[in-house]
Amino acid sequence: MAAEPLGTPQGYRQVSSVLVDPGGSWGARLAAGEVVRFVDLEGQQAVDFLCYCASDTRDRYNAANTMKMAENLYLDTGTVLYGEYATPLMKVIGSSCRRHDTIGGCCSVEMNALRYGRRTHSCRANFLHELSKFRMGEADIVANVNWFMSVPIASDGHMAIADGASKPGDHVDVEALIDVIAVMSNCPQKYNPACGYNPTPVTVEVFAKAETKR
């Protein structure tokens, strides 16, 4: 069942809204103070995400730094995404779904072939497509955030991609703390539960403070 539209956050105005089909991608430069919202329209849809300092893209999202500062494997409301040089890049300011993944990484043609015997479209290819718009490439892809994806960790260290907990209309709002480049892939994975074996569309909305002009 399709979700009802969400309202604009108080004190903000909407800058853009894009429907991203299953297997599609999105990227943009966000000014400090702008908020990007990802909406899982039908539920159980993984959204792979990376961000970079716009003025020095070597300072990119660093999963280990983020986990160390949060003292948690998972991302929730209040978590700051830290960069390579311990720069606070973005912050989760609202989320209707908890425990977003930090360790599962993105699917790739090679890993799909290794795990499932199928060379299919991947989030890694989507990242390359979006990063090319900002003169970046393979060397700029690092371990990424997976919004809405469930990767539980057992007491013995066992991990696996599990059925997603997100429901239709669940969302996550992430604020740029500095000027950043943000890219996402709406995961096309059909061979594990990351997308409930049935990838679905998401919306990506950008908001700016009401008194500012983009």
Secondary structure, DSSP 8 states (H G I E B T S, - for coil): ---------TTEEEEEEEEE-TT-EEEEEE-TT-EEEEEESSSS--EEEEEEETT-TTSBB-HHHHHHHHTSSSB-TT-EEEBTTS-EEEEEEEESS--BBSSS----HHHHHHHHS-----HHHHHHHHHHTTT--GGG--S-EEET-B--B-TTS-B--B-----TTEEEEEEESSSEEEEEEE----SSGGGTTS---EEEEEEEETT---
